[in-house]
Amino acid sequence: MVLTRLSVDSAAMRIDGELDEAAWQGLPVHDTYYVIEPDTLADTPYPTLVKVFYTDRGLYIGAQLTQPKETLNARLSGRDYFGVPRDEFSVTVDTSGEGRYGYWFGVALGGSISDGTVLPERKYFNEWDGPWRGASSVTKTGWSAEIFIPWGTVAMPSAASIRRMGLYTSRKVAHLDQRWGYPALPFTQPKFMSVLQPVELEGIAPRQQYNVYPFTSMVYDEIDNAPNYKVGADLFWRPSTNAQLNATVNPDFGTVESDDVIVNLSATETFFPEKRLFFVEGQEIFVATGRAETRSRSVGNQGAPYTMVNTRRMGGPPRAPTVPPGAVVEERDLLQPTELLGAAKFTGQIGQVRYGLLTAFEDEVKFDATVNGADLNLHQDGSDYGIARVLYEDSAGGAYRALGFLSTAVLNPTGDALAQGVDWHYLTPTGKLKIEGQSFTSDIEGEERGYGGFLDFEYTFRQGLSQRFGIEMFDRNIDINDLGYLQRNDSFRVRTAHIRTSSDLSFARDNELDIRGFGQVNGDGYFTGGGVFIADRLIFDDLSKVFVHANFFPKSYDDLNSFGNGTYRIEEHFEFDVFWESDSTKRFSYGFGAGYHEEFLGADSYSGEAFVSWRPNSQFNTELEAFYFKRGGWLLHQEDANFTTFKADQWQPKFSVEYFISARQQLKASLQWVGIKAHEDEFYLIPARPDDLIRTTKPPGPSDDFSVSNMSFQLRYRWEIAPLSDIFVVYTRLADDSARLTNQNFVDVFSDAYDAPLVNQFVVKIRYRLGS
């Protein structure tokens, strides 16, 4: 692909999706594209013409995308949203020039944009947002896209007069459900970053860039009947092409996007991904291994991440305070986020070394409590956080080698928590073999030092066929959860995965088969988990899809869900579910499925789910999902050595409606709810030594029947008035209610929680970007 340098006044280039400026005329055209999803590498049925040039201010990419007008699919969405099938054009730029890091930028028909970062070999992240510009326009022969990327927006190593980069462009054709790209690099082959189209640029020396994002917000809490006003600022400064400083003072992380509603009654913590802009910006340097990623393209069961850095801990719910005897703390005080006084992050590169530093400081936490009916105010100091990361990378001879060090610290009055880790990475020149791993240690004040680590191998036999193998070991003292996330310690586990993708079948477009398995023992030698997991996704020629999951778990011991009261044995059990989905590119689409599940002690449970989606035009969308679970013999710990099984009904509806005034203005209403009604059935005791649970009669006391109602409702307006400058108006109502079950129906269960919310607030926030 040829890159031409032009002397063009940026003010003369209007990024509107129409390639009508003089600069676009007479440029070389690239027109060779291949079908990469599915990975047939076939020639494309419609022409794709791409032009690229650069100036001393930035990179310009223009695309003329031929396509029959009646097949055009323009669906607007918020930034970085991928759940919409639509026509798109995107470009990936390896700004390192050596396949070490880069950025991607996408423009959809209609003007919605997406962006993010990419690391070797194909680790795409969508958390980064940059002040670049992109637009689209309908033409006589299809549509066109236009992108401008300022050099100061992206990180680049120091370079002499000639700078090397890599380029990759791709196009999504929605009505065919295909992606076309050049170079021809499908997701089913291992090499990507290191084999992008090489290009050379001359005389690119970006100037220093700074941006200040002052913001103001008002949060009105309808529970306390009190407004809270806040003024602060975010700072972005790039002193050179390969260094960047981000800082925030008096930050406002008001509720502008709520988490998914999840009911978790087990002893393991639910992981929630980061959504706050300051922390996701530049976060990829702190992602030490593939296990720390929170997204994956595979259809298999991914499980929870293993990461030393989970920034949701910063400004998260406070530690439970030390209270006097008989004191009761308000539940909502224990769940509310902790205010942050400030945070700073510095990332950059020196030669073959990339680095990152991150620190954050929490404010004092105040709790409302009662003692024998009298009010009591409690105070607790917040925590201070620190993260340091260094990564050495080398790509000589086409292989990729890297060695990293990561250190974290959480400082608070109840005890400091420190952790250190070393990670390593190797990819052969052909890309067929990948090896990576991490070992880490934790040092928590007042506790013994803990150790743990894992080692992963992945071998690609050919395009579309790969095998993974991993081994991990964590002693019973390892604990990185003050700042990271590790689902459990005290375990030795071996895992494997076989992934096979077949395209251009006689009866279907493609099929992806994922077969996984693992076995795990604890430090006492008990088999504490294992299973075989089969997942298959089949896309037919009419673009309908079938998803099938079948899981088998052998007999094992559970040493967690007694909450420290002993180890007991659970029976082998089986799960199976199937789901069918219609062509999602149509205005009206739908899907439905059913499942069968055996419980831990062998009882039968059944599930059903369905959804409908209606998109009459590019600006409006409404979707309704519903999940029903009828459980028999649901085993839950009660107290001490007591377990109870329940017959339970669970409803989980989800409804959303969106309207886009334009690609930059969005109105969205969403409601998620999980409602459970559970009736006690049988009663068990934990054995004195690890063995089967002991059947017993009902202990004295009230019924164990219970209900759960967990709800999230949000009404949000967002207007992107300029790149990275927004106005938010948001109403949020959250509830999490658990109670003894009386003679209630599900309407009562829902209304009880709705009438007693934990969060009921109205937020107005304005953020505007100032700078170069």
N, C-alpha and C positions, 0 to 999 in steps of 0.2 A: 504494500500500500504506500503510495507516494504522498509525502507531506510537503506542502509548499508554504514558504514564509512570505507573508504580505505585510506591507505597511498600510494598515487600515486604522482609521480613527474609530475607537470603540463606540463613540456616540453615533456614528453613521450606521452601525450594525443594529438593526432592530430585531430582537429575538422574538419573532411572532409565528414561527413555523413555516413561513413563506420564504423560499430561497430566491428572492427577487432582487437582492442587492447586487451591485456590480462585482463585489468580491467573489461571489459564487460562480460567476460566468467564466468559462474557459479553464476551470480547474480539471485535473485528471479525475476520472471516475473509476471507482472500484465496483464491479458488478458480479463477482463470483461468490455465490452462497450455496450452502448445503443444508439438508435437513438433518438436524442434530437431536431433535426430540420429535418422534422416536429416532433412535440412533441409526437410521438407514444410510445416512450420508448420500442420499439421492439428490439429484438436481431439483431445483425449486420451480414450481409452475409459474410464478410471477416474478418479474424483474425487480431487483433491489439495487438502487444506484446511490452510492455513498461518496461524498466529497469531504475532504479534510484540509484545513489550513491552520496556520498559527501565526500569532503576532507576538510582540514582546509583552503583551498583557495576558494572553491566554490561548486556549485551544478551541477551535470552532469545528463542529461536526454537523453536516447536513445530509439528510437522507430523503430520496424520492422513492416512495413505496407503492408500486403499482399493485392494484387489486380491484376486482369488480366492485362498484359502489354498493350494490345490494348486499355484499358480504361484509361491509365495514362494521366494526363492533366498537363503539365508543362508550365506555362506562366509567364515570367519574368515581373517585375514591379519595380518601385521605392519603397523605404522604406515606410512602413505604408500605402500602397495603397490597397484599399479594393474593387475596382470596377472590379476585374478580377476573374471569376470563375475558380478555379484551386484546385489541391490537396494540402492540408496544414496539418501541425501538430502544435499544440500550447499547452503551459502550463501556468497556472495561479498559482502564489505563494502568499499566504497570509503571508507576512513576519512579520506582527504584531502579529500573533498567536491568535488574538482575533476577527478577522473579521472586522478590522477597516481600513486597507489599504493594498495594495499589488501591484504586478506587473504581467504583462503577456508578453509572448515571443512566437513568431511564426516563423516557417520555412516552406516555400513553396517548392514543388518539382521544382528543378531548382536552388534554392539557395537564392531567394529573402526573406528578413526578415522583420518582423514587431514587434513592442513592444509598451508598454505604461504602464499606471497605472490603478488601479481599486479601487473604493471606495464602501462603503455599498450602497445597497446590490449588485447591479450589474451595477455600473456606470463606464463604460469602457472609457478611454481616450487614444488617440494614440499620444499625443503631446510629451511625454517623449521619449528620445533616450538614450540608455545606451551602454557602451563599453563591450558588451558580444559577444559571438560567436555562430553561428549556421550554419549548412550546411546540404545538402541532397545528396542522391546518389541512382541511379537506381540499383535494385538487381534482381536476377533471379525470385523472387516471387512477385515483386512489387517495393517498394522503401523503403528507411530508412532515418531517421532524427537524428541529433545529436546536442545537445545544451549544452553549458557551461556558467553558470552564476556566475561570481566572487562575493563573499560575499560583497566586498567593493563597488559593483555597486549599491546595493539596501539599503534602509533605514530599520533598525530593532531596536526594543526597547532594552534597556539593559536587560540582562538575566543572570541567574546563569548558572550552568554547563549544565542543560537541557534546550534546547530552543524548543518551540512549534511553528509549522507552519501549514498551510493548503495547500493542493495540489489539482489541477484539471487539467486534460489533455483532449484534444479533437482533433478530426480529421475531416477534411473536405474532402468528397469524391465528386469530381466535377461532374462526369458523372451521378451520382444519385441525385445531388444537395441535399445532406444530410450532416449533422454534427453528429458525434458520440462522446459521452463523458462519462467520469467517474470522480466523481459520476454523476448519472443521474439527471441533473439539467437543464431542458429546460428553455428557456427565458420566457415561459408562466406561470411559477410559481414564487412566490415572493422571496423565500429564495435562497441565493447563497453564499455570502462571509462567512456567519456565519456557513455554513454547508459543507464546503469543507472537503476533506479527511484529518483528523488530522494526523500529523507525529511528531516525536520527533527526535531532533538532539543533539548530545553531544559534548561539548567542542568547540563550534563555537564562536570565539572572533575575528572578523575581525580587521586587523590592520588599522591604519590611511591611507587614500588614498588621493592623490592629482593628479590633471591633469592640465596642462597649455596648452592652445590652441593658440599659436601665429598665426597670420594671416597677410597676405598682400593682397592688392587689388589695381587694377587700373580700374578706370571708365573713359571711354572716352565719353564725351558728344558731339554728332555730331551737336547739335543745337548751342552750344556755341563754338564749335571747340576747346575744352580745355580738357586735361586729368586731372584727380584728383587721386593722389596716397595716400594710407593710410596704416599705419602699426599699429596694435593693438594686444590685447590679451584677451582671456577669461580665467578665473581661476575657477577651481572646486576643493574644498577641503572638505573632510569628516573627521573632527577631531575625530569622534566617530561613532558608528553604528547608532545613532539616531540624527545626526545633519549634516547639509550640507551648505556650503557657495559657492555661485556662484557670480562672478563679471566679468564685462567687462570694458575695458579701451579703449577709442577711437574706439568704435565699428563701424563696417562696416555692414550696413544692405542694401547692394547693391541689386538691383532687380534681384533675382535669381528665383523667382516664382511669377507670376502675379496673381491678383485677377480676378474673373469672371467678364465679362462685363455686367453691369446692367445699364439701363436707368431709372432714377427715377425722375419724374416730380411732385411728390406729396410733401406735407409739412413735411412728416416724413422721418427720416434719414434711409438709408440702413445700415444694420449691416454687417461688414466683419470680419471673424474669424482671429485670430492671426496665423501667419506662421513663425515668426522669432524665431530661435532656443532658444536664451537666455530667452525669455519671456515664451515660452511654457514649458520649462524645470521646473518641480516642480510647475506648475501653479495650480494644483488641490487643494491645500490648500486654495486658494483664491476663489474657486467655492463654494459659500455659500449655495446654494440650487439647486434643480433640474432645476429650471427655469433659472439658469445661464448657463446651458449646451447649447452648440451650435449644438449638434448632437442628433438624436433620431432614434430608430429602428421602430417606429410606422409609419403606412402609412397615418396617419391623418395630418391635417394642424397644424403645431407646432407654427407658428408665431415667432416673434422676442424674444430674451432672455431678462430677467430682471436681470441685474447684476450691482453691484457697482464697479466692476473691469473689464474694457475693455482696455487691455494694448495697443491696437492699437492707443489710444490717445497719448501714449508716443512716441515722434518722429514722430507724424502724421503731417498733414498739419498745418501750423502756424495759429495763430489768425490773422484776418484781421487787418492791421495796421491803426493807425490814420493818415490820410493824409490831406495835405492842400487843400483848395477849388480848384476844377478843376483838381486835380491830378488823373491820371489813372495808376493803378498798373498792371504789366504784369500778365496775368491770370496764366501762368505756375508757377510763384513764389508763388501764393496762393494755388497751388495744390501739390507742391513738398514737400516731407517729411522733417521734421526738423532734423538737425544733433544732435545726442546725444553725450555728452562728456563722459558719463560713467553711469553704473548702477550696483547695487548689490542686492543680494537676499540671505536671510538666513532663512532656514527652519529646523525644528527639532521636537523633542518630549521629554517631561519630564513626566514620569508616564502616566497618562491618559489625558494629555494635549498636543495637537499639536499646533505649532505656525509657523508663517511666517512673514517676514519683507521684503519689497521691496522698493527700491528707485531708481530714475533715474533723470538725469540732462541734460537739453537741452542747446545747444549752442545758441549764438546770431543769429537772423535771419536777413538776408539782402534782401531787395526788390528793384527791378528796377522799376521806375515809370517815367512818363512824365507829365509836366505841361506846357500847351501852346506850345508843341513841344520841350521843353527843357528837358534834362535828369535830373533825380533826384534820389539820392540814399537814401533809408530809412533803419533805423536799429531798431530792436525791440528785447528786451531780451526774451530768451526762458523761459520755465516753469520748475519748480522743482516738482517732484512727490514723494509721500510717501504713503505706504500701511502697515498697521499692522493688523494681524489676530491671534486670539486665539480661539481654539476649544477644549472643554472638552467633552470626550466620555466615555460611560460606556455600557458594554454589559452583565451585570450580569443577570443570569436566562434566557439567550437566547434572551432577548429583546435588542434593540439598542436605546440608549438615547444620545443625544448630544446637547450642548448649545454653541453657538459661538458668537464672537464679531468681527466686522470688522470696521476699520477706514481708511479713505482715505483723502489725502490732495493734492491740486494743488496750488502751490504758483507762482504768476506772478505779474508783476507791475500793471496790470489793475485790480487786485482784487483777493484775495485768495478764494478758494472754498474748504470747508470742508464737510465731510459726515461721519456719524456713523450709524452702523446697528447692530441689534441683530437677530440671527437666531436660530431656535430650530428644533429638529428632534426626532421622536419616531417611532419605529417599534416594534410591538407586538412579543412575542416569536414564534408564529406560522407564522409570516410574513404577515398575512392577512390584517392587518390595518397599514397603514403608514400615519403619520401626520408630516408635516413640514411647516415652514413659516419664514417670515422675516419682521421686521419693521425697517425703517431707517428714518433719518432726514438729511436735507442739510442746510448748513449755508454758503451762498455766500455773500461776502463783498458788502454792499450797497443794499442788498435785504432782504426780510423777510425770516425767517427760515421756511422750508417746512417739511412736514411729509407724510409718506406713508407706506404701507405694504401689505402683502398678507398672506393667510392661505390656505393650500392645504391638502386634504384628498384623500387617495386611498385605496379601499377595494377590495381584491381578493376573489371572491366567491369560485372559484375552478380553477384548472389549465386551463388557456386559457380564463378566464372570469373575467374582472375587471371593476370597476367603479371609476371615479375620480370626485371630486367636489372642486372648488376653489372660493375664494372670495378675492377681492383686493380693496384698497381704496388709492387714491393719491390726496392730496390737490393741489391747483393751484400754490403753491409756491415751491413744491418739484422739485428739479433739481439736478440730480446726473451725468449729462452728461459731466461734465468736465473731469471725469475719468471713469465713468461707462456708462451704456446704459439703457435708459428707453424711450420707443417709444412715450409715451405721459403722461402728468399729468392731473390734474383736472378731475378725473373719479372715478366712483364706478362701479365695474364689478363683475358679477357672471358667472362662467363657469363650464361646466361639460363635461365629456367624457366617453363613453361606448365602451370598446374594447373587441372583441370576436374573438378568434382563434379556428378554427375547423380543425382537421387533419384526414388523412386517410379516405377521403370521397369516396363514390362509383364512382364519376365521376372526382375527382381531388385529387391532393396530399394534398393541404391544402388551407384554405381561411382565410383571416384576414379582419374583418369588424370593422371600426372605425367610431363612430357617436359622433359628438361634437356639442356644442352649447354655446352661451354666450349672455348676455345682458348687456348694459352699459349706464349709465347716467352721465352727467357732474355736476359740482357744482351748476349750475343754474336750475337743474332738467330736462334738455332736454335729450331725448333718443338719444344718439350719436352713437349707433352702436349695432348690434346684428346679429345673424344668426344661421342657422343649417347647419352643414357640414357633409356629408356622404362620406366616402372613403372606397373602397373595393379593395382588391388585391387577385386574384385567380390564383393559380399555378396548371396547369393541369398535368396529369400523364406524358405527353410528354415533360414537363418542359417549355412549353410556358406559358405566363402570360397575364392576363388582369387586367388593372387598371381602375377603374371607380370613378369619383368624381362628386358629385352633391351638390351645395351650394345654400342656399336661404337666402336673406337679406331682412328684412322688412323695411318699411319706417323709416327713421331716420333723424337726423339733423347732418350736418357736420360743426364743429366749428374749423377745422384745415386748410383745403385746400383753404380758402380765404386768408391765410397768414396774419391773424389779421384784416381783413376788414369786419368781420361780420359772422353770423351764418345763414345757409340756409338749406332747406329741400331737401332730395333726395328721389326718388321713390323706392319702393320695386323692387328687381331685382334678377335674377336667373342665375346660371352658371352650365354648365354640360360639361364634357369631358370624353372621353374613349380612352384608349391606349392599343394596343396589341403588345407583344414582343415575338419573337421566342426563342428557346432554346439557351441561351447565352454561353453554354459550347461548341457549335460547332465552327468550324473554321470561318464560315460565319453566321452572325446573323443580324437580322433586326427588325424593329418595326415601327408602324405608328399609328396615332390617329387623332381625330378631336374633336372640341368643339364648343359650343354655349354660348354666354355671353350677358346678358342684361347690358346696360350702366346705369349710375346713373339716367338719365332722361328717361330711357325706350327704347332707340334705340337698334338695334340689331347689334351684332358683332360675327364674326366667326373666328375660328383658325384651323390650321392643322400643324402637325409635323410628322417627320420621321427620322430614322437613319439607317445607315448600318455600320457594323463592320466586318473587315476581319483580321483574325489572322492565317496566313498560317503555322506558326511554333511558337515555344516558345519565339523567340527573336524579332519578328516583329509584329506590330499592327498598323492599321490605322482605323480611325473612322470619319464619317461625319454625323453631325446632322443638321437639318434645321427646323426652326419654322416660320410660317407665321400667321400674325394676321391682319384681315381686320376689322377695327373699324368704327362704325357709331355712331355719337353723343357722341364722346369722350369729356368729360367736363374738361376744363382746365382754371385755373385762369390766367388773363392777367395782369392787373394792377388796383389798387384802387378797385372799386366796380364792375369791368367788368369781365365777364366770356364769353368764346366762346366754342362752340362745334365744333368738327372737324370730317371730314371723312378722315381716315388715313389708310395707308398701312405700315406694319412693317415686315421686314425680319430679321431673327436672325440665321445665319449659324454659325457652329462651326466645325473646322476641326483639327485633330491632327494625327501625324504619329510618331511612336516610334521605335527605333531600339536599342537592347541591345547587345553590344559587349560581355558582360558577365553580371552576376547578379550584378556586382559592377560598370559597365560602361554603361551609357545611353546617347543616342542621341534623342532629342525630338524637334519637331517643332509643334507649335500650333497657330491657328488663330481663334479669336472670333470677331464677328462684330454684332452690332445692328444698323440697318438703318431704319429711319422713314421718311415718306413723309406725311404731314398733310395739308389738305385744309379746310379753315374756312367754317362754315355752318350756325349756328345760334348764336344769341347774347343775353346775359342776364345781368341783374343787381342784385346785392345782396340787399335784402329788408332791410329797416331800422330796422325792428324787425324780429326775426327768423320766416321765412315762406318760401313759394316756391320762387324760382328765378323768376325774372320779365322779361318776353320776351321783347326785345327792338330792335330797328334798329341798324345797324352797326354804331359805333362811328366814328367820323372823324379821318382820318389818314391812314397809309399804311395798306396793307393786313396783316392779322394775320397768313397767311400760313407760315409754317416753315418746316425745315428738321433737323434731328438729325443723327449724324454718330459717333458712339462710337466703337473704335477698339482696339484690343490688339493682337500683334504678338510677338512671342518669339521663339527664336532658342537657345537651351540649350544643353550643354555637361556637364555631371557630372561623375566623377571618384572617387569612394570611395577607396582611396589607402590603408587605414587601418581603423579599427573601429573608427568612428567619425572623420575621417581625409579625407578631400575632396579637389578636384580641380574642380572649376566651370569656364566654359567659356560660357557667356550668351550675346545674343543680344536681346534687347527689344525695341519695338516701340509701343507707346500708343498714342491714339488720342481721343479727345472729342470735337466734332464740332457741334455747333448749328447755324443755319443761316436762313434768310428769304428764303422761297422756291421760286425759279425761275423755268423756264422750264427745270427741271433736271430729268434724269432717275436715277435709283439706282446705276448704275455704276459711274455716276458723283458724287452722294452723298458719295460713298465710297472713290473715288479718291481725292475729296476735303479734306477729313480728313486725308487720308494717306499722302498727300503732305504737310500737316501742323501739324506735330505731337507735342504733349506736351512733350513726352519723346522719345528720340532717342539716345540710349546709348549702349555701348559695355563694358562688365564687365569681368574681369579676377580675380579670387579669389582663394587663396590657404590657407587652414587651416589644421594644423597638430597637433595631440594630443601627448603630452609628459607627462610622469609621471608614477606613480605606477600602 
